[in-house]
Amino acid sequence: MITLTEENYIKEIYHLGSNGSTSVNTNAIAVAMNTKASSVTDMVKKLSEKKYADYKKYQGVTLTDLGRHVAVNIIRKHRLWEVFLVEKLNFSWDEVHEVAEHLEHIKSEKLINQLDAFLEFPKHDPHGDPIPDKEGKFQHIEKIILAQAEVGSKYKCVGVDDSSSSFLKYLDSNKIALGTNITILHKEPYDNSLKIEIEDCEIVVSQNVAKNLYLKKI
């Protein structure tokens, strides 16, 4: 039986290592997990023994096919629960991540499949991240970050790279949400800030905001 802690490590390795296929060093995992490198080494050895990961001393760790399957399943559950919390329980998009962190460890496959059907098989969570289906397949969307957008072009907001509560609250305060139409008016060469138009309202956003907002050209 896989433990909650093991699942958290597998998910982190998946995210840090380009979906688990690129080697990740233990120091990077330790920083992401806010723990000691020695604890990470002990855990990845355990994951390797259980065939969830391949660990090579001084080279790092990658996930096996089994490990990637576990990671994708956790991600699916997390994102489905986020949709449920927003659409059915009226949570705001800045409140759901922490709650879903607990719900993603529920083991019942039947529950998750029925949750998926109940929600009518959503393709994206409230932050715009794709939800894998029960076969582990993601729907790909062509997107760029706001920082790469062309002046004079129109886009639709399709996701965020930063799902922290503070960033999502910032977006709410500026009326930016999934589906919001954004026109790029000007890019400031000095600091790469951007003047954008949203629903006939002009605002200036920083480079930090621009690199964390995903857009699709319309």
C-alpha positions in Angstrom: 0.0 0.0 0.0 1.4 3.4 -1.0 1.5 6.0 1.8 0.3 9.6 1.6 3.9 10.8 2.0 5.1 8.6 -0.8 2.3 10.0 -3.0 3.4 13.5 -2.2 7.0 12.8 -3.2 5.9 11.1 -6.4 3.8 14.0 -7.4 6.6 16.5 -6.7 9.1 14.5 -8.7 6.6 14.4 -11.6 6.3 18.2 -11.5 10.0 18.9 -11.1 11.1 16.4 -13.7 9.1 17.3 -16.8 6.3 14.9 -16.0 8.7 12.5 -14.3 10.9 11.8 -17.3 13.8 14.1 -16.5 16.2 13.3 -13.6 15.7 15.5 -10.5 18.4 15.9 -7.9 17.6 15.3 -4.2 18.4 18.9 -3.3 15.7 20.3 -5.6 13.2 17.9 -4.1 14.3 18.9 -0.6 13.7 22.6 -1.4 10.3 21.9 -2.9 9.2 19.6 0.0 10.7 21.9 2.6 12.7 19.0 4.2 16.3 17.8 4.5 18.2 16.3 1.6 19.0 13.2 3.7 15.2 12.6 4.2 14.7 12.9 0.5 17.5 10.3 -0.2 15.9 7.9 2.2 12.5 8.3 0.5 13.7 8.0 -3.1 15.5 4.8 -2.2 12.2 3.5 -0.8 10.4 4.5 -3.9 13.0 2.8 -6.0 12.6 -0.4 -4.0 8.9 -0.2 -4.6 9.4 0.3 -8.4 7.9 3.8 -8.4 11.2 5.5 -9.2 14.7 5.0 -10.6 17.3 6.5 -8.2 21.0 6.8 -9.1 23.4 8.3 -6.6 24.8 11.7 -7.7 22.6 11.6 -10.8 19.1 12.0 -9.3 15.8 10.3 -9.6 13.2 9.7 -12.4 9.8 8.1 -12.2 9.1 4.6 -13.7 6.0 4.0 -15.7 4.3 2.9 -12.5 5.4 6.1 -10.7 4.1 8.3 -13.5 0.8 6.4 -13.5 0.5 7.1 -9.7 1.4 10.8 -10.2 -1.1 11.4 -13.0 -3.8 9.7 -11.0 -3.1 12.0 -8.0 -3.2 15.0 -10.3 -6.5 13.9 -11.8 -8.1 13.5 -8.4 -6.7 16.9 -7.2 -8.1 18.8 -10.2 -11.4 17.1 -10.2 -11.9 18.0 -6.5 -11.0 21.6 -7.3 -13.7 21.7 -10.0 -16.2 20.2 -7.6 -15.4 22.7 -4.8 -15.7 25.7 -7.1 -18.7 24.6 -9.2 -20.8 22.7 -6.5 -19.7 24.1 -3.2 -19.1 27.7 -4.2 -15.4 27.9 -3.2 -13.4 30.6 -4.8 -10.5 29.6 -7.0 -8.0 30.8 -4.4 -9.4 28.6 -1.7 -9.5 25.1 -3.3 -5.8 24.1 -3.6 -5.2 23.4 0.1 -8.5 21.4 0.4 -7.8 19.4 -2.7 -4.3 18.5 -1.3 -6.1 16.4 1.3 -8.8 15.0 -1.0 -6.4 13.9 -3.7 -5.3 11.0 -1.4 -8.7 9.3 -1.4 -8.1 5.8 -2.8 -11.6 4.9 -4.2 -11.3 4.6 -8.0 -15.1 4.3 -8.2 -15.6 7.5 -6.3 -13.3 9.5 -8.6 -14.8 8.0 -11.8 -18.3 8.9 -10.6 -17.1 12.4 -9.5 -15.7 12.8 -13.1 -19.1 11.8 -14.6 -21.1 13.9 -12.1 -19.0 17.0 -13.2 -19.6 16.0 -16.9 -16.0 15.1 -17.6 -14.3 18.6 -17.2 -11.2 19.1 -19.2 -9.6 21.8 -17.1 -9.6 22.8 -13.4 -10.5 26.2 -12.1 -6.9 27.4 -12.7 -6.9 26.3 -16.3 -4.7 23.2 -15.8 -5.7 20.2 -17.9 -7.4 17.2 -16.1 -6.3 13.8 -17.4 -9.0 11.3 -18.2 -9.1 7.9 -16.5 -6.6 6.6 -19.1 -4.2 9.3 -18.0 -4.5 11.3 -21.2 -4.3 15.1 -21.1 -6.0 17.5 -23.6 -3.3 19.8 -25.0 -4.0 23.5 -25.5 -1.8 25.9 -27.4 -1.0 28.8 -25.0 1.7 31.4 -24.2 2.4 33.5 -21.2 1.3 37.1 -21.2 4.9 38.2 -21.2 5.2 36.7 -24.8 2.1 38.3 -26.1 2.2 40.6 -29.1 1.2 44.3 -28.8 -2.0 45.0 -30.6 -3.3 41.4 -30.4 -6.3 40.0 -28.5 -6.1 37.0 -26.3 -8.3 34.9 -23.9 -7.0 34.0 -20.4 -6.8 30.2 -20.2 -4.7 29.5 -17.1 -2.2 30.5 -14.4 1.2 29.3 -13.6 1.1 30.6 -10.0 -2.0 29.2 -8.2 -1.1 30.8 -4.8 -3.9 32.5 -3.0 -2.2 35.9 -3.1 -1.9 35.8 -6.9 -5.4 34.6 -7.5 -6.8 37.3 -5.2 -4.7 39.9 -7.2 -6.3 38.6 -10.4 -9.8 38.8 -8.9 -9.2 42.4 -7.8 -8.3 43.3 -11.4 -11.3 41.3 -12.9 -9.0 38.8 -14.6 -10.4 35.2 -14.7 -10.4 32.2 -17.0 -12.2 33.3 -20.2 -11.4 37.0 -19.7 -10.5 38.7 -23.0 -7.3 40.7 -22.9 -5.9 43.1 -25.5 -2.2 44.0 -25.3 -1.8 47.8 -25.7 1.8 48.5 -24.8 5.0 46.8 -23.6 7.3 49.0 -21.5 11.0 48.3 -22.6 12.4 49.5 -19.3 10.8 46.9 -17.0 8.8 44.7 -19.4 5.5 45.7 -17.7 2.5 45.6 -19.9 -0.5 47.9 -20.4 -3.5 45.8 -21.2 -7.2 46.3 -21.8 -9.9 44.2 -20.0 -13.6 44.9 -20.6 -12.9 48.5 -21.7 -10.6 49.1 -18.6 -6.9 49.7 -19.0 -4.4 48.5 -16.4 -0.7 48.0 -16.1 0.7 44.7 -15.0 4.2 43.8 -13.8 6.6 41.4 -15.4 6.0 39.0 -12.5 2.3 38.9 -13.3 2.9 38.7 -17.1 5.0 35.5 -16.7 2.4 33.7 -14.6 -0.7 34.2 -16.8 -1.5 31.9 -19.7 -3.2 33.2 -22.8 -4.6 31.8 -26.1 -4.8 34.1 -29.1 -8.3 34.9 -30.4 
